[in-house]
Amino acid sequence: MAIDYTELLNDAKEASKKSYSPYSNFPVGACVIYESGNKYQGCNVENASYGLTLCAERNAISNAIIKGETSKIEAIAIYSPRQKRCLPCGACRQWLSEFAKSEEETKIILEDVNNKILVLSLEEIFPHGFKFDE
Ligand code: THU
């Protein structure tokens, strides 16, 4: 599937504007696109009990699940106005792996330091993740 990475990143930027991040002041937005072509946004949601914070990526994936999405993840764009190359945390990498088309094919889309789009594979940022045997 031909994916418009610029559009996906713009959707992540839009989602970052909804962020609830009064403790870190570090808004994050994500937009995940599935094999179905459907897209789902998410933003980070913080809590006074800091450890309960939900990252933008897991919020986007949860959004897909509750809307009934059953196909696999093609790509996810992540954006923070506070930091270029806003890479997913370890927990979110494990979540992405759960629903990824494959480690090699599933792409992570970021805005790079030069404002260009950076495309990484899930395999590059999360090799040897945990999975149950098929
Ligand atoms: N955050 C995300 O939403 N995604 C990531 O992958 C990295 C971190 C959020 C969590 C917290 O609200 C803020 O960024 C600072 O850590």
Backbone and ligand atoms as CSV (ligand in chain L), in Angstrom:
chain,resi,resn,atom,element,x,y,z
A,1,MET,N,N,0.851,-1.202,0.000
A,1,MET,CA,C,0.000,0.000,0.000
A,1,MET,C,C,0.884,1.248,0.000
A,2,ALA,N,N,0.540,2.199,-0.866
A,2,ALA,CA,C,1.301,3.462,-0.889
A,2,ALA,C,C,0.758,4.368,0.219
A,3,ILE,N,N,1.608,4.695,1.146
A,3,ILE,CA,C,1.183,5.522,2.287
A,3,ILE,C,C,1.783,6.910,2.151
A,4,ASP,N,N,0.932,7.924,2.374
A,4,ASP,CA,C,1.393,9.313,2.336
A,4,ASP,C,C,1.955,9.665,3.717
A,5,TYR,N,N,3.287,9.569,3.841
A,5,TYR,CA,C,3.917,9.786,5.144
A,5,TYR,C,C,3.765,11.230,5.635
A,6,THR,N,N,3.741,12.176,4.706
A,6,THR,CA,C,3.573,13.590,5.098
A,6,THR,C,C,2.211,13.785,5.749
A,7,GLU,N,N,1.197,13.173,5.124
A,7,GLU,CA,C,-0.164,13.280,5.664
A,7,GLU,C,C,-0.256,12.593,7.030
A,8,LEU,N,N,0.379,11.421,7.154
A,8,LEU,CA,C,0.346,10.678,8.421
A,8,LEU,C,C,1.010,11.495,9.536
A,9,LEU,N,N,2.126,12.134,9.194
A,9,LEU,CA,C,2.825,12.985,10.171
A,9,LEU,C,C,1.973,14.204,10.539
A,10,ASN,N,N,1.269,14.755,9.574
A,10,ASN,CA,C,0.367,15.882,9.877
A,10,ASN,C,C,-0.760,15.444,10.812
A,11,ASP,N,N,-1.248,14.223,10.632
A,11,ASP,CA,C,-2.282,13.689,11.528
A,11,ASP,C,C,-1.714,13.534,12.947
A,12,ALA,N,N,-0.445,13.118,13.042
A,12,ALA,CA,C,0.202,12.995,14.363
A,12,ALA,C,C,0.376,14.384,14.990
A,13,LYS,N,N,0.723,15.367,14.176
A,13,LYS,CA,C,0.871,16.748,14.666
A,13,LYS,C,C,-0.448,17.265,15.215
A,14,GLU,N,N,-1.514,17.006,14.478
A,14,GLU,CA,C,-2.857,17.430,14.903
A,14,GLU,C,C,-3.204,16.770,16.244
A,15,ALA,N,N,-2.880,15.476,16.372
A,15,ALA,CA,C,-3.185,14.737,17.610
A,15,ALA,C,C,-2.398,15.308,18.791
A,16,SER,N,N,-1.170,15.755,18.544
A,16,SER,CA,C,-0.337,16.279,19.653
A,16,SER,C,C,-0.979,17.513,20.288
A,17,LYS,N,N,-1.840,18.190,19.541
A,17,LYS,CA,C,-2.509,19.400,20.064
A,17,LYS,C,C,-3.560,19.040,21.121
A,18,LYS,N,N,-3.986,17.776,21.140
A,18,LYS,CA,C,-4.990,17.330,22.118
A,18,LYS,C,C,-4.337,16.789,23.388
A,19,SER,N,N,-3.003,16.689,23.386
A,19,SER,CA,C,-2.272,16.082,24.500
A,19,SER,C,C,-2.664,16.658,25.858
A,20,TYR,N,N,-2.773,15.768,26.851
A,20,TYR,CA,C,-2.954,16.207,28.235
A,20,TYR,C,C,-1.631,15.921,28.953
A,21,SER,N,N,-0.775,16.924,29.012
A,21,SER,CA,C,0.574,16.703,29.570
A,21,SER,C,C,1.004,17.870,30.458
A,22,PRO,N,N,0.203,18.155,31.516
A,22,PRO,CA,C,0.532,19.296,32.379
A,22,PRO,C,C,1.765,19.059,33.248
A,23,TYR,N,N,2.181,17.803,33.428
A,23,TYR,CA,C,3.298,17.512,34.334
A,23,TYR,C,C,4.640,17.589,33.607
A,24,SER,N,N,4.704,17.031,32.419
A,24,SER,CA,C,5.969,17.059,31.662
A,24,SER,C,C,6.028,18.237,30.691
A,25,ASN,N,N,4.861,18.794,30.350
A,25,ASN,CA,C,4.822,19.788,29.261
A,25,ASN,C,C,5.521,19.258,28.014
A,26,PHE,N,N,5.311,17.987,27.759
A,26,PHE,CA,C,5.914,17.328,26.594
A,26,PHE,C,C,4.784,16.656,25.814
A,27,PRO,N,N,4.096,17.431,24.955
A,27,PRO,CA,C,2.981,16.852,24.192
A,27,PRO,C,C,3.501,15.880,23.125
A,28,VAL,N,N,2.770,14.813,22.939
A,28,VAL,CA,C,3.100,13.849,21.878
A,28,VAL,C,C,1.808,13.469,21.159
A,29,GLY,N,N,1.898,13.349,19.837
A,29,GLY,CA,C,0.773,12.865,19.040
A,29,GLY,C,C,1.242,11.704,18.178
A,30,ALA,N,N,0.312,10.799,17.882
A,30,ALA,CA,C,0.642,9.664,17.020
A,30,ALA,C,C,-0.521,9.411,16.074
A,31,CYS,N,N,-0.204,8.875,14.912
A,31,CYS,CA,C,-1.256,8.400,14.014
A,31,CYS,C,C,-0.798,7.077,13.421
A,32,VAL,N,N,-1.609,6.058,13.616
A,32,VAL,CA,C,-1.268,4.713,13.158
A,32,VAL,C,C,-2.157,4.355,11.969
A,33,ILE,N,N,-1.557,3.763,10.944
A,33,ILE,CA,C,-2.325,3.344,9.757
A,33,ILE,C,C,-2.202,1.828,9.602
A,34,TYR,N,N,-3.336,1.206,9.311
A,34,TYR,CA,C,-3.429,-0.257,9.221
A,34,TYR,C,C,-3.499,-0.706,7.758
A,35,GLU,N,N,-3.375,-2.003,7.547
A,35,GLU,CA,C,-3.479,-2.578,6.196
A,35,GLU,C,C,-4.816,-2.224,5.549
A,36,SER,N,N,-5.841,-2.048,6.381
A,36,SER,CA,C,-7.178,-1.692,5.895
A,36,SER,C,C,-7.202,-0.296,5.277
A,37,GLY,N,N,-6.167,0.500,5.584
A,37,GLY,CA,C,-6.143,1.898,5.138
A,37,GLY,C,C,-6.702,2.832,6.197
A,38,ASN,N,N,-7.299,2.261,7.248
A,38,ASN,CA,C,-7.856,3.094,8.316
A,38,ASN,C,C,-6.739,3.685,9.168
A,39,LYS,N,N,-6.992,4.925,9.619
A,39,LYS,CA,C,-6.013,5.626,10.455
A,39,LYS,C,C,-6.652,5.975,11.799
A,40,TYR,N,N,-5.824,5.962,12.856
A,40,TYR,CA,C,-6.303,6.283,14.205
A,40,TYR,C,C,-5.269,7.158,14.900
A,41,GLN,N,N,-5.774,8.210,15.558
A,41,GLN,CA,C,-4.882,9.122,16.255
A,41,GLN,C,C,-4.858,8.823,17.749
A,42,GLY,N,N,-3.799,9.286,18.393
A,42,GLY,CA,C,-3.698,9.201,19.852
A,42,GLY,C,C,-2.777,10.301,20.345
A,43,CYS,N,N,-2.958,10.681,21.614
A,43,CYS,CA,C,-2.051,11.653,22.234
A,43,CYS,C,C,-1.684,11.110,23.613
A,44,ASN,N,N,-0.633,11.662,24.215
A,44,ASN,CA,C,-0.284,11.218,25.568
A,44,ASN,C,C,-1.261,11.804,26.578
A,45,VAL,N,N,-1.550,11.016,27.595
A,45,VAL,CA,C,-2.480,11.413,28.659
A,45,VAL,C,C,-1.778,11.161,29.992
A,46,GLU,N,N,-1.452,12.248,30.696
A,46,GLU,CA,C,-0.707,12.114,31.952
A,46,GLU,C,C,-1.652,12.057,33.148
A,47,ASN,N,N,-1.042,11.789,34.302
A,47,ASN,CA,C,-1.830,11.650,35.528
A,47,ASN,C,C,-0.991,12.145,36.703
A,48,ALA,N,N,-1.675,12.645,37.747
A,48,ALA,CA,C,-0.983,13.109,38.951
A,48,ALA,C,C,-0.147,11.984,39.568
A,49,SER,N,N,-0.597,10.750,39.367
A,49,SER,CA,C,0.219,9.592,39.728
A,49,SER,C,C,1.036,9.268,38.471
A,50,TYR,N,N,2.238,9.838,38.380
A,50,TYR,CA,C,2.984,9.933,37.112
A,50,TYR,C,C,3.085,8.634,36.316
A,51,GLY,N,N,3.284,7.529,37.064
A,51,GLY,CA,C,3.513,6.242,36.388
A,51,GLY,C,C,2.314,5.740,35.605
A,52,LEU,N,N,1.174,6.370,35.790
A,52,LEU,CA,C,-0.039,5.934,35.074
A,52,LEU,C,C,-0.167,6.573,33.693
A,53,THR,N,N,0.790,7.389,33.341
A,53,THR,CA,C,0.754,8.076,32.045
A,53,THR,C,C,0.604,7.099,30.885
A,54,LEU,N,N,-0.263,7.485,29.952
A,54,LEU,CA,C,-0.438,6.694,28.731
A,54,LEU,C,C,0.230,7.433,27.576
A,55,CYS,N,N,1.088,6.728,26.846
A,55,CYS,CA,C,1.779,7.338,25.702
A,55,CYS,C,C,0.826,7.478,24.506
A,56,ALA,N,N,1.175,8.395,23.622
A,56,ALA,CA,C,0.381,8.664,22.420
A,56,ALA,C,C,0.224,7.419,21.544
A,57,GLU,N,N,1.288,6.638,21.428
A,57,GLU,CA,C,1.273,5.474,20.534
A,57,GLU,C,C,0.277,4.425,21.024
A,58,ARG,N,N,0.316,4.143,22.348
A,58,ARG,CA,C,-0.603,3.138,22.883
A,58,ARG,C,C,-2.037,3.652,22.877
A,59,ASN,N,N,-2.199,4.959,23.030
A,59,ASN,CA,C,-3.536,5.545,22.939
A,59,ASN,C,C,-4.085,5.369,21.518
A,60,ALA,N,N,-3.237,5.578,20.508
A,60,ALA,CA,C,-3.665,5.427,19.103
A,60,ALA,C,C,-4.053,3.968,18.819
A,61,ILE,N,N,-3.255,3.027,19.322
A,61,ILE,CA,C,-3.544,1.604,19.091
A,61,ILE,C,C,-4.836,1.201,19.819
A,62,SER,N,N,-5.013,1.699,21.039
A,62,SER,CA,C,-6.258,1.418,21.778
A,62,SER,C,C,-7.462,1.976,21.037
A,63,ASN,N,N,-7.288,3.141,20.468
A,63,ASN,CA,C,-8.336,3.790,19.670
A,63,ASN,C,C,-8.740,2.883,18.497
A,64,ALA,N,N,-7.732,2.263,17.866
A,64,ALA,CA,C,-8.004,1.344,16.748
A,64,ALA,C,C,-8.775,0.113,17.231
A,65,ILE,N,N,-8.370,-0.417,18.362
A,65,ILE,CA,C,-9.001,-1.642,18.891
A,65,ILE,C,C,-10.487,-1.398,19.197
A,66,ILE,N,N,-10.779,-0.300,19.880
A,66,ILE,CA,C,-12.169,-0.045,20.273
A,66,ILE,C,C,-13.045,0.266,19.056
A,67,LYS,N,N,-12.405,0.719,17.957
A,67,LYS,CA,C,-13.183,0.978,16.742
A,67,LYS,C,C,-13.345,-0.299,15.905
A,68,GLY,N,N,-12.784,-1.410,16.384
A,68,GLY,CA,C,-12.996,-2.699,15.713
A,68,GLY,C,C,-11.948,-3.070,14.686
A,69,GLU,N,N,-10.818,-2.377,14.656
A,69,GLU,CA,C,-9.773,-2.675,13.666
A,69,GLU,C,C,-9.183,-4.063,13.932
A,70,THR,N,N,-9.082,-4.871,12.876
A,70,THR,CA,C,-8.518,-6.212,13.056
A,70,THR,C,C,-7.347,-6.482,12.120
A,71,SER,N,N,-7.057,-5.547,11.193
A,71,SER,CA,C,-5.914,-5.775,10.309
A,71,SER,C,C,-4.628,-5.357,11.033
A,72,LYS,N,N,-3.512,-5.449,10.337
A,72,LYS,CA,C,-2.200,-5.226,10.970
A,72,LYS,C,C,-1.675,-3.817,10.697
A,73,ILE,N,N,-0.729,-3.408,11.532
A,73,ILE,CA,C,-0.182,-2.046,11.422
A,73,ILE,C,C,0.840,-1.942,10.288
A,74,GLU,N,N,0.578,-0.988,9.391
A,74,GLU,CA,C,1.521,-0.688,8.299
A,74,GLU,C,C,2.575,0.311,8.775
A,75,ALA,N,N,2.099,1.357,9.469
A,75,ALA,CA,C,3.032,2.428,9.860
A,75,ALA,C,C,2.437,3.243,10.994
A,76,ILE,N,N,3.333,3.902,11.739
A,76,ILE,CA,C,2.876,4.856,12.762
A,76,ILE,C,C,3.754,6.101,12.678
A,77,ALA,N,N,3.106,7.258,12.688
A,77,ALA,CA,C,3.839,8.531,12.729
A,77,ALA,C,C,3.753,9.057,14.153
A,78,ILE,N,N,4.863,9.600,14.636
A,78,ILE,CA,C,4.923,10.126,16.003
A,78,ILE,C,C,5.524,11.524,15.940
A,79,TYR,N,N,4.930,12.433,16.728
A,79,TYR,CA,C,5.401,13.829,16.675
A,79,TYR,C,C,5.311,14.484,18.047
A,80,SER,N,N,6.351,15.216,18.399
A,80,SER,CA,C,6.283,16.106,19.560
A,80,SER,C,C,6.821,17.469,19.142
A,81,PRO,N,N,6.099,18.543,19.491
A,81,PRO,CA,C,6.631,19.873,19.180
A,81,PRO,C,C,7.878,20.185,20.001
A,82,ARG,N,N,8.133,19.358,21.029
A,82,ARG,CA,C,9.270,19.591,21.922
A,82,ARG,C,C,10.551,18.907,21.449
A,83,GLN,N,N,10.426,17.938,20.564
A,83,GLN,CA,C,11.616,17.161,20.205
A,83,GLN,C,C,11.484,16.490,18.848
A,84,LYS,N,N,12.451,16.756,17.978
A,84,LYS,CA,C,12.485,16.046,16.702
A,84,LYS,C,C,12.855,14.597,16.985
A,85,ARG,N,N,12.610,13.719,16.008
A,85,ARG,CA,C,12.926,12.292,16.174
A,85,ARG,C,C,12.381,11.757,17.483
A,86,CYS,N,N,11.071,11.944,17.714
A,86,CYS,CA,C,10.455,11.481,18.958
A,86,CYS,C,C,10.153,9.986,18.833
A,87,LEU,N,N,11.128,9.181,19.220
A,87,LEU,CA,C,11.024,7.719,19.082
A,87,LEU,C,C,10.121,7.101,20.142
A,88,PRO,N,N,9.432,6.013,19.824
A,88,PRO,CA,C,8.574,5.361,20.824
A,88,PRO,C,C,9.377,4.770,21.981
A,89,CYS,N,N,8.789,4.797,23.170
A,89,CYS,CA,C,9.435,4.197,24.348
A,89,CYS,C,C,9.396,2.671,24.221
A,90,GLY,N,N,10.058,2.000,25.110
A,90,GLY,CA,C,10.145,0.537,25.055
A,90,GLY,C,C,8.785,-0.147,25.125
A,91,ALA,N,N,7.923,0.350,26.021
A,91,ALA,CA,C,6.589,-0.260,26.165
A,91,ALA,C,C,5.810,-0.132,24.864
A,92,CYS,N,N,5.889,1.022,24.230
A,92,CYS,CA,C,5.160,1.236,22.969
A,92,CYS,C,C,5.735,0.388,21.837
A,93,ARG,N,N,7.028,0.138,21.858
A,93,ARG,CA,C,7.630,-0.737,20.833
A,93,ARG,C,C,7.062,-2.158,20.974
A,94,GLN,N,N,6.911,-2.603,22.210
A,94,GLN,CA,C,6.332,-3.929,22.440
A,94,GLN,C,C,4.873,-3.959,21.963
A,95,TRP,N,N,4.126,-2.898,22.194
A,95,TRP,CA,C,2.724,-2.811,21.734
A,95,TRP,C,C,2.655,-2.824,20.220
A,96,LEU,N,N,3.562,-2.080,19.588
A,96,LEU,CA,C,3.582,-2.043,18.115
A,96,LEU,C,C,3.863,-3.434,17.569
A,97,SER,N,N,4.794,-4.134,18.194
A,97,SER,CA,C,5.175,-5.477,17.763
A,97,SER,C,C,3.972,-6.431,17.811
A,98,GLU,N,N,3.112,-6.262,18.798
A,98,GLU,CA,C,1.931,-7.121,18.964
A,98,GLU,C,C,1.008,-7.069,17.739
A,99,PHE,N,N,0.882,-5.867,17.152
A,99,PHE,CA,C,-0.099,-5.672,16.076
A,99,PHE,C,C,0.547,-5.376,14.719
A,100,ALA,N,N,1.872,-5.471,14.651
A,100,ALA,CA,C,2.591,-5.107,13.420
A,100,ALA,C,C,2.336,-6.123,12.300
A,101,LYS,N,N,2.328,-5.621,11.068
A,101,LYS,CA,C,2.265,-6.501,9.886
A,101,LYS,C,C,3.472,-7.443,9.949
A,102,SER,N,N,4.646,-6.870,10.065
A,102,SER,CA,C,5.860,-7.624,10.402
A,102,SER,C,C,6.895,-6.608,10.873
A,103,GLU,N,N,7.892,-7.081,11.586
A,103,GLU,CA,C,8.939,-6.187,12.095
A,103,GLU,C,C,9.618,-5.444,10.938
A,104,GLU,N,N,9.814,-6.151,9.821
A,104,GLU,CA,C,10.515,-5.556,8.677
A,104,GLU,C,C,9.640,-4.551,7.935
A,105,GLU,N,N,8.352,-4.897,7.779
A,105,GLU,CA,C,7.468,-4.072,6.941
A,105,GLU,C,C,6.850,-2.888,7.670
A,106,THR,N,N,6.668,-3.007,8.970
A,106,THR,CA,C,6.011,-1.933,9.727
A,106,THR,C,C,6.985,-0.780,9.942
A,107,LYS,N,N,6.527,0.414,9.553
A,107,LYS,CA,C,7.423,1.582,9.541
A,107,LYS,C,C,7.086,2.594,10.636
A,108,ILE,N,N,8.131,3.218,11.144
A,108,ILE,CA,C,8.028,4.288,12.147
A,108,ILE,C,C,8.376,5.585,11.416
A,109,ILE,N,N,7.461,6.541,11.439
A,109,ILE,CA,C,7.629,7.783,10.672
A,109,ILE,C,C,7.842,8.946,11.649
A,110,LEU,N,N,8.956,9.641,11.476
A,110,LEU,CA,C,9.318,10.725,12.404
A,110,LEU,C,C,9.736,11.961,11.629
A,111,GLU,N,N,9.627,13.108,12.293
A,111,GLU,CA,C,10.192,14.322,11.694
A,111,GLU,C,C,11.629,14.428,12.202
A,112,ASP,N,N,12.553,14.530,11.262
A,112,ASP,CA,C,13.972,14.543,11.622
A,112,ASP,C,C,14.427,15.966,11.961
A,113,VAL,N,N,15.660,16.072,12.443
A,113,VAL,CA,C,16.195,17.372,12.861
A,113,VAL,C,C,16.198,18.412,11.731
A,114,ASN,N,N,16.328,17.964,10.496
A,114,ASN,CA,C,16.336,18.883,9.350
A,114,ASN,C,C,14.935,19.085,8.758
A,115,ASN,N,N,13.910,18.685,9.530
A,115,ASN,CA,C,12.497,18.771,9.105
A,115,ASN,C,C,12.139,17.802,7.987
A,116,LYS,N,N,13.070,16.943,7.606
A,116,LYS,CA,C,12.769,15.905,6.613
A,116,LYS,C,C,12.113,14.719,7.342
A,117,ILE,N,N,11.453,13.878,6.544
A,117,ILE,CA,C,10.808,12.706,7.140
A,117,ILE,C,C,11.819,11.566,7.273
A,118,LEU,N,N,11.846,10.988,8.456
A,118,LEU,CA,C,12.742,9.856,8.722
A,118,LEU,C,C,11.879,8.595,8.817
A,119,VAL,N,N,12.230,7.576,8.035
A,119,VAL,CA,C,11.473,6.316,8.047
A,119,VAL,C,C,12.376,5.213,8.591
A,120,LEU,N,N,11.933,4.596,9.686
A,120,LEU,CA,C,12.667,3.469,10.261
A,120,LEU,C,C,11.742,2.254,10.244
A,121,SER,N,N,12.321,1.058,10.283
A,121,SER,CA,C,11.453,-0.121,10.423
A,121,SER,C,C,11.366,-0.473,11.904
A,122,LEU,N,N,10.297,-1.193,12.256
A,122,LEU,CA,C,10.164,-1.648,13.646
A,122,LEU,C,C,11.338,-2.572,13.980
A,123,GLU,N,N,11.780,-3.319,12.991
A,123,GLU,CA,C,12.915,-4.228,13.217
A,123,GLU,C,C,14.165,-3.457,13.671
A,124,GLU,N,N,14.372,-2.283,13.066
A,124,GLU,CA,C,15.567,-1.489,13.425
A,124,GLU,C,C,15.532,-1.029,14.876
A,125,ILE,N,N,14.310,-0.655,15.343
A,125,ILE,CA,C,14.263,-0.081,16.697
A,125,ILE,C,C,13.839,-1.096,17.761
A,126,PHE,N,N,13.410,-2.297,17.324
A,126,PHE,CA,C,12.947,-3.280,18.303
A,126,PHE,C,C,13.259,-4.706,17.847
A,127,PRO,N,N,14.562,-5.021,17.732
A,127,PRO,CA,C,14.922,-6.390,17.337
A,127,PRO,C,C,14.741,-7.351,18.511
A,128,HIS,N,N,14.435,-8.590,18.212
A,128,HIS,CA,C,14.370,-9.657,19.227
A,128,HIS,C,C,13.359,-9.377,20.335
A,129,GLY,N,N,12.187,-8.813,19.971
A,129,GLY,CA,C,11.142,-8.575,20.961
A,129,GLY,C,C,10.503,-9.868,21.423
A,130,PHE,N,N,9.780,-9.797,22.517
A,130,PHE,CA,C,9.120,-10.997,23.051
A,130,PHE,C,C,7.839,-11.300,22.288
A,131,LYS,N,N,7.683,-12.570,21.902
A,131,LYS,CA,C,6.431,-13.054,21.299
A,131,LYS,C,C,6.236,-14.494,21.735
A,132,PHE,N,N,4.977,-14.917,21.871
A,132,PHE,CA,C,4.716,-16.338,22.090
A,132,PHE,C,C,5.010,-17.077,20.809
A,133,ASP,N,N,5.449,-18.324,20.909
A,133,ASP,CA,C,5.676,-19.154,19.722
A,133,ASP,C,C,4.346,-19.330,19.008
A,134,GLU,N,N,4.436,-19.353,17.644
A,134,GLU,CA,C,3.200,-19.484,16.828
A,134,GLU,C,C,2.581,-20.849,17.085
L,1,THU,N1,N,5.630,9.881,25.610
L,1,THU,C1,C,4.824,9.412,24.610
L,1,THU,O1,O,3.640,9.766,24.534
L,1,THU,N2,N,5.371,8.539,23.714
L,1,THU,C2,C,6.652,8.081,23.773
L,1,THU,O2,O,7.001,7.143,23.075
L,1,THU,C3,C,7.608,8.730,24.664
L,1,THU,C4,C,7.005,9.481,25.803
L,1,THU,C5,C,5.055,10.826,26.568
L,1,THU,C6,C,4.900,10.270,27.969
L,1,THU,C7,C,4.925,11.528,28.807
L,1,THU,O3,O,3.610,12.062,28.868
L,1,THU,C8,C,5.796,12.492,28.008
L,1,THU,O4,O,5.900,11.950,26.703
L,1,THU,C9,C,7.188,12.680,28.579
L,1,THU,O5,O,7.796,11.468,28.830
